[in-house]
Amino acid sequence: MRVRGLRWWIVALLLGAAVLNYVDRQTFSALAPTIQRDLELDDRAYANVVNLFLVAYTIAYLVSGRIADRLGTRASMVLFVAWWSVANMLTAAARGVTTLGVYRFLLGLGEAGVWPAASKAVSEWFPGRERALAIGFYTMGATIGATVAPYIVIPLATHAYHETLPALAKWLGQGTGWRVAFILTGAAGSVWVLAWLWLYRQPRQSRLITASELVLIEQSSTTEPPADSLAANAWSWKQVFAFRGTWLLLLGRLITDPVWYFYQFWFPKYLSTDRGLSQEQLKITWIVYAAAGVGSLLGGWLSGQFVKRGVAPASSRLWVMLGCACLMPLSPLIAHASGLGLAMTLTVCAVFASLAWLINLSALVVDIVPKHSLGTVFSVVATGSTLGGIVMNLLVATMVSGPSTKPAGFLDQAIHTVFGPLLNLVQGQGYAQWFLIMALLHPLAWLLLRSGNVHRSSKESSL
């Protein structure tokens, strides 16, 4: 049996993995008010748990790309999805901040790997003009996951189990609802693993690919520097870190990814504390994540249109990113909008631009890095994302909290050793200050990338 357009079925599976990735991730933030109440966590403890996830994510990013390059796309995706699915189910056993932090740390170790592995799949199956669209398509799965997560997990968390399933409520104890949510969302990963094992192979090894599609993929590959002509083996770590594009892209993600992390981890809490929304009303956040999905898809499609018109792929990404950067100064207006409707409209614009930017920044990695080392470089670049997210968590938690009434934990102590003066400066200033900061991040990053000539870095990769 042959399947027409097999590469799009593969990217549909990548989309499914991204949906599961973000449902499992967003379960915690969507249910944060309930979990914080049941486990007696203040905002600083919440930020520490999120940061433990991001620390693990950073560590995993450094090695997951190398794992993907060594094991191959098929095996590495199975490893990553199975790992994080089990970790998400284990979160149901949390009884306090320590165990919750351990399980979210384990989740972070698994979840990071899907992105470098997915980028390798795109490089293996898609021609240059379709890559940004393919990346946008599967990244849209992240926003779909974030969109649907509240509608899946909030009903699970608020169900009256003590009336309908008293035995289950007795077994799971306090917080039965949110514990069930973690168990069920984690278990869904096993279904995806079976589908992936059945479908994914390298193009020439697949028995499902049509001859015309194989020709399309292999003809596209001949326009790029072949891996075996560049080096017999993948780049060493020294070569990865000596490549100028690695540092430019890493800094680009470090500066701008905190915006998307904020909308994932803190925006529901902002709506709850500053706008007075209840746990049930927080379902409105689907609008934000839907906007992110549209931004992912259209951002990739738009740069693909530039490529079709003869613009070099890397340059086309930068043109789209410039347009996105020009929209981000709308961010400060969100905190000052008088009504929820206007605030959500402005948020939609900012999130749309943020994700369209992220898709094209990710496509730049595929554009300028040889296939044999793509996973490794993608992983190193992505560590900038999580490091930026950690700094954002520190700043926002300090902005919205007063002085802590509890003894500082090891993470707080380490953080204040490095960032103490900055944190003291912003303490208690509220969310509005962070919305102002977000207005400046993307324009700053675009100037850095453009002045650093990141779109010309591909020439260095052949040296």
Salt bridges, closest charged atoms under 4 A:
ASP43 OD1 - LYS269 NZ 2.85
ASP69 OD1 - LYS120 NZ 2.97
GLU111 OE1 - ARG25 NE 3.24
GLU130 OE1 - ARG7 NE 2.91
GLU163 OE2 - HIS162 NE2 3.57
GLU213 OE2 - ARG7 NH1 2.93
GLU218 OE1 - ARG204 NH2 2.79
GLU224 OE2 - ARG131 NH2 2.31
GLU224 OE1 - LYS371 NZ 3.83
ASP257 OD2 - ARG253 NH2 2.73
GLU280 OE2 - LYS283 NZ 2.77
ASP367 OD2 - ARG317 NE 2.71
GLU460 OE2 - ARG244 NH2 2.66
